[in-house]
Amino acid sequence: MFNLQLDLAESYIYGHAVTDNDKSYKINIQVGNQSIIFPEDFEIDTNQALISFDIGEENKIVLNSNIIKGNTDMIELYINDDKIMQNLANHLPVSMKMIMYDHQK
């Protein structure tokens, strides 16, 4: 789980995501091809995740995403659904949980 400290910019959401063991990453959330990109040093060994955002008062926003490890120093989350992005912008989430799984081809 990540605890989120987020702010809203003109067309994206940005801030910090802090893991349960207090490791902090910058995070950027914006419209794009549905995927989440983690830094190379992030320990993850799967290619799919169900991501759940806690937006307070027991409300959640859930989406499915491809997982990529890339040459980046931050977590980059791209969402291909304008309605979900608008909901996140209107109700900045306080936490993000991920359920990992492998997509069988």
Salt bridges, closest charged atoms under 4 A:
ASP41 OD2 - LYS23 NZ 3.28
ASP73 OD2 - LYS26 NZ 3.66
